[in-house]
Amino acid sequence: MTTQQLVAQPLRSVDRGLWIAVGRSYRSEARKLRRPSTVVAVGALAALSVLSTVLTFALADDGPPSAPGGSDALLPPLPALATPAGLILGFRLASTFTGLLLLLLCAAMLATEYSQGTIRMIFMRQPRRVSWLAGRMGVLLSLLAVALVGAFVISAATAVLMAQIRGVDTGQWWTGEALRRAGRDYLNVLLGTTCFAIAGTALSLLIRSTTAAVLVAFAWTGPLEHIIENAWPDAIKYLPGLVFANISRGGDSIAGYRGPLLLGSLYAVAVAVAALTSLARRDVTA
């Protein structure tokens, strides 16, 4: 056996052990999805999409479309709802509130593990902290992807019903362009909400106080960023909450899409690295 093979064999063993630890963590955390709180959270995501769709159709006026698909309008006019984007416009507009909800939930969940002391027991059974967090985030993002599919379908069904009530022509909703747009919008919402979930998890790991983590998450992405945006319109290009929301909506005429996508990805990676460093080096009682 060569020297290179002797070095590679332990590395392969480490990699195999790492994936086994992540898999065990994933299965362990997946069992927690049976809790009633999971059903409530998934139901809240669906309810937000339905409410947004109902309000989008109910409050739409008879003005001309502001843009193809009415993508920049908070309350798009009725003709914009007859475009290929109309089927899932309510789902897309709800993504900002969905992201904020996920941010608050993720900020509270891990911080609660610290405050209740359960995380010490977890690390006694699973000392590989990074592997444990990887498995937990894998479960969270898997649930998020499935929950968004459900919210997407329910929102689309609500849009069909509301279109009949408001007399909106749905002929363009079932074209190839509309289906491609729907798939793209779903992926954008998934990317944006994933960034919110990572940021919320990072906050909980860095602050470790449920109340403080939730307050910081809500204050920053809620009133503070929007106050700054009112005084400085270009804030939508740089502030993390606004950037994540912009990704979910598929971009806008001010910030575009590629810029927020790149910056949002950098934000998510930066806070993830900071959270992993904190988890790996800080004592769980600190």
C-alpha positions as CSV (number, residue, x, y, z in Angstrom):
1,M,0.0,0.0,0.0
2,T,1.4,3.4,-1.0
3,T,1.8,6.4,1.2
4,Q,-1.0,8.2,-0.7
5,Q,-3.4,5.3,0.0
6,L,-2.4,5.2,3.7
7,V,-3.4,8.9,3.9
8,A,-6.5,8.6,1.9
9,Q,-8.0,5.7,3.9
10,P,-8.4,7.6,7.2
11,L,-9.9,10.6,5.2
12,R,-12.5,8.3,3.7
13,S,-13.3,7.0,7.1
14,V,-13.8,10.5,8.4
15,D,-16.0,11.4,5.5
16,R,-18.1,8.3,6.0
17,G,-18.4,9.0,9.7
18,L,-19.5,12.5,9.0
19,W,-22.2,11.5,6.6
20,I,-23.4,8.8,9.0
21,A,-23.6,11.4,11.8
22,V,-25.6,13.8,9.5
23,G,-27.9,11.0,8.5
24,R,-28.6,10.0,12.1
25,S,-29.3,13.7,13.0
26,Y,-31.6,14.0,10.0
27,R,-33.6,10.9,11.1
28,S,-33.7,12.1,14.7
29,E,-34.9,15.6,13.8
30,A,-37.4,14.2,11.3
31,R,-39.3,12.4,14.1
32,K,-40.0,15.8,15.7
33,L,-42.1,16.7,12.6
34,R,-45.0,14.8,14.2
35,R,-45.4,17.5,16.8
36,P,-48.6,19.7,16.5
37,S,-46.5,22.8,16.2
38,T,-45.3,21.5,12.8
39,V,-48.8,21.2,11.5
40,V,-49.6,24.7,12.8
41,A,-46.5,26.2,11.1
42,V,-47.3,24.5,7.7
43,G,-50.9,25.5,8.0
44,A,-49.8,29.1,8.6
45,L,-47.7,29.1,5.4
46,A,-50.8,27.9,3.5
47,A,-53.1,30.4,5.1
48,L,-50.8,33.3,4.3
49,S,-50.8,32.2,0.6
50,V,-54.5,31.9,0.5
51,L,-55.1,35.2,2.2
52,S,-52.7,37.0,-0.1
53,T,-54.4,35.5,-3.2
54,V,-57.8,36.4,-2.0
55,L,-56.7,40.0,-1.2
56,T,-54.9,40.3,-4.5
57,F,-58.1,39.5,-6.5
58,A,-60.5,41.3,-4.1
59,L,-58.6,44.6,-4.1
60,A,-57.5,44.6,-7.7
61,D,-59.0,47.6,-9.7
62,D,-59.7,48.0,-13.4
63,G,-56.6,50.0,-14.2
64,P,-54.1,49.0,-17.0
65,P,-51.3,46.5,-16.2
66,S,-48.3,48.4,-14.8
67,A,-45.8,45.9,-16.2
68,P,-45.9,42.4,-17.8
69,G,-47.4,40.3,-15.1
70,G,-47.7,43.3,-12.8
71,S,-44.6,42.1,-10.9
72,D,-43.8,45.4,-9.3
73,A,-47.2,46.3,-8.1
74,L,-48.2,45.5,-4.5
75,L,-51.8,45.5,-5.5
76,P,-51.8,44.7,-9.3
77,P,-54.7,45.8,-11.5
78,L,-57.3,43.4,-12.7
79,P,-55.9,43.1,-16.3
80,A,-52.5,42.0,-14.8
81,L,-54.2,39.0,-13.2
82,A,-55.2,37.7,-16.7
83,T,-51.6,37.4,-17.7
84,P,-49.5,34.2,-17.4
85,A,-48.3,35.5,-14.0
86,G,-51.8,35.8,-12.6
87,L,-52.2,32.2,-11.4
88,I,-49.5,32.4,-8.8
89,L,-49.3,36.2,-8.2
90,G,-50.8,35.9,-4.8
91,F,-48.4,33.1,-3.8
92,R,-45.5,35.3,-4.8
93,L,-46.7,38.4,-3.1
94,A,-47.2,36.4,0.1
95,S,-43.5,35.3,0.1
96,T,-42.3,38.3,2.0
97,F,-44.6,37.5,4.9
98,T,-43.7,33.8,4.6
99,G,-40.1,34.7,4.9
100,L,-40.7,36.9,8.0
101,L,-42.7,34.1,9.6
102,L,-39.8,31.6,9.0
103,L,-37.3,34.0,10.3
104,L,-39.1,34.4,13.6
105,L,-39.8,30.6,13.9
106,C,-36.2,29.7,13.2
107,A,-34.9,32.4,15.6
108,A,-37.2,31.0,18.3
109,M,-36.7,27.2,17.8
110,L,-33.0,26.7,18.5
111,A,-32.9,29.5,21.1
112,T,-35.6,27.6,23.0
113,E,-33.3,24.5,23.0
114,Y,-30.7,26.5,24.8
115,S,-33.0,28.1,27.3
116,Q,-34.6,24.8,28.2
117,G,-31.3,23.0,28.4
118,T,-32.2,20.3,26.0
119,I,-29.3,21.1,23.7
120,R,-26.9,19.8,26.3
121,M,-28.6,16.4,26.3
122,I,-28.5,16.4,22.5
123,F,-24.8,17.0,22.4
124,M,-24.2,14.3,25.0
125,R,-25.7,11.8,22.5
126,Q,-24.4,13.5,19.4
127,P,-21.1,15.3,20.1
128,R,-20.6,16.3,16.5
129,R,-22.3,19.6,16.7
130,V,-21.9,20.6,13.0
131,S,-23.2,17.3,11.8
132,W,-26.2,17.7,14.1
133,L,-27.0,21.1,12.8
134,A,-26.6,19.9,9.2
135,G,-29.1,17.2,9.8
136,R,-31.5,19.6,11.5
137,M,-31.3,22.2,8.7
138,G,-31.7,19.4,6.1
139,V,-35.0,18.4,7.8
140,L,-36.1,22.1,8.0
141,L,-35.4,22.8,4.4
142,S,-37.0,19.5,3.2
143,L,-40.2,20.5,5.2
144,L,-40.1,24.0,3.8
145,A,-39.9,22.7,0.2
146,V,-42.9,20.4,0.7
147,A,-44.9,23.0,2.6
148,L,-44.3,25.6,-0.2
149,V,-45.6,23.0,-2.7
150,G,-48.7,22.7,-0.7
151,A,-49.1,26.4,-0.3
152,F,-48.5,26.8,-4.0
153,V,-51.2,24.4,-5.0
154,I,-53.8,25.8,-2.5
155,S,-53.0,29.3,-3.7
156,A,-53.5,28.3,-7.3
157,A,-56.8,26.7,-6.5
158,T,-57.9,29.8,-4.7
159,A,-56.8,32.0,-7.7
160,V,-59.0,29.9,-10.0
161,L,-62.0,30.4,-7.7
162,M,-61.3,34.1,-7.3
163,A,-60.9,34.5,-11.0
164,Q,-64.4,33.2,-11.5
165,I,-65.8,35.6,-8.9
166,R,-64.0,38.6,-10.4
167,G,-64.5,37.6,-14.0
168,V,-60.8,37.3,-14.9
169,D,-60.0,35.5,-18.1
170,T,-57.7,32.5,-17.2
171,G,-56.9,31.5,-20.8
172,Q,-53.2,32.5,-20.4
173,W,-52.8,30.7,-17.1
174,W,-52.3,27.2,-18.6
175,T,-49.9,28.0,-21.4
176,G,-46.3,26.8,-21.5
177,E,-45.0,30.3,-20.6
178,A,-47.3,30.4,-17.5
179,L,-46.2,27.0,-16.3
180,R,-42.5,27.9,-16.8
181,R,-43.1,31.2,-14.9
182,A,-44.9,29.2,-12.1
183,G,-41.9,26.9,-11.7
184,R,-39.5,29.8,-11.7
185,D,-41.5,31.7,-9.1
186,Y,-41.7,28.6,-6.9
187,L,-37.9,28.3,-7.0
188,N,-37.5,32.0,-6.2
189,V,-39.7,31.8,-3.2
190,L,-37.9,28.7,-2.0
191,L,-34.5,30.4,-2.4
192,G,-35.7,33.6,-0.6
193,T,-37.4,31.7,2.3
194,T,-34.3,29.5,2.7
195,C,-32.2,32.6,3.2
196,F,-34.7,33.8,5.8
197,A,-34.5,30.4,7.6
198,I,-30.7,30.4,7.6
199,A,-30.7,33.9,9.0
200,G,-33.2,33.0,11.7
201,T,-31.2,29.9,12.7
202,A,-28.0,31.9,12.8
203,L,-29.6,34.5,15.1
204,S,-30.7,31.8,17.5
205,L,-27.2,30.3,17.7
206,L,-25.5,33.6,18.1
207,I,-27.9,35.2,20.7
208,R,-29.2,32.0,22.4
209,S,-32.1,33.8,24.0
210,T,-35.6,33.2,22.6
211,T,-37.0,36.6,23.4
212,A,-33.9,38.5,22.3
213,A,-33.6,36.5,19.0
214,V,-37.2,37.0,18.1
215,L,-37.1,40.7,19.0
216,V,-34.0,41.3,17.0
217,A,-35.3,39.4,14.0
218,F,-38.7,41.2,14.0
219,A,-37.3,44.7,14.7
220,W,-34.7,44.5,12.0
221,T,-36.6,43.0,9.2
222,G,-39.9,44.6,10.2
223,P,-40.0,48.3,11.0
224,L,-36.3,49.2,11.0
225,E,-35.5,48.1,7.4
226,H,-38.6,49.7,6.0
227,I,-38.0,53.0,7.9
228,I,-34.5,53.0,6.3
229,E,-36.0,52.2,2.9
230,N,-38.4,55.1,3.1
231,A,-35.5,57.5,3.7
232,W,-33.1,55.7,1.3
233,P,-34.8,53.9,-1.7
234,D,-31.6,52.1,-2.6
235,A,-31.7,50.2,0.7
236,I,-33.7,47.5,-1.1
237,K,-30.4,46.6,-2.9
238,Y,-28.4,46.1,0.3
239,L,-30.3,45.4,3.5
240,P,-30.5,41.6,4.1
241,G,-34.3,41.3,4.8
242,L,-35.2,43.4,1.8
243,V,-32.7,41.5,-0.3
244,F,-34.1,38.1,0.7
245,A,-37.7,39.3,0.0
246,N,-36.6,40.6,-3.4
247,I,-35.2,37.2,-4.2
248,S,-38.6,35.6,-3.3
249,R,-40.5,38.0,-5.5
250,G,-38.1,37.4,-8.5
251,G,-36.6,40.9,-8.4
252,D,-38.0,44.3,-9.2
253,S,-37.4,47.3,-11.4
254,I,-35.2,49.0,-8.7
255,A,-32.8,46.3,-7.6
256,G,-33.2,43.8,-10.4
257,Y,-32.7,40.1,-9.7
258,R,-29.1,39.0,-10.1
259,G,-27.7,41.5,-7.7
260,P,-30.1,40.5,-4.8
261,L,-29.5,36.9,-5.6
262,L,-25.7,37.2,-5.4
263,L,-25.8,39.5,-2.3
264,G,-28.4,37.4,-0.6
265,S,-26.4,34.2,-1.1
266,L,-23.3,36.0,0.4
267,Y,-25.4,37.1,3.4
268,A,-26.7,33.6,3.9
269,V,-23.2,32.0,3.7
270,A,-21.7,34.7,6.0
271,V,-24.3,34.2,8.8
272,A,-24.1,30.4,8.4
273,V,-20.3,30.5,8.9
274,A,-20.7,32.7,11.9
275,A,-23.4,30.5,13.4
276,L,-21.3,27.3,12.8
277,T,-18.3,28.9,14.4
278,S,-20.3,29.9,17.4
279,L,-21.9,26.4,17.7
280,A,-18.5,24.6,17.4
281,R,-16.5,26.8,19.8
282,R,-18.8,28.2,22.4
283,D,-19.8,26.2,25.4
284,V,-23.5,25.2,25.3
285,T,-24.0,26.7,28.8
286,A,-22.5,30.1,27.7
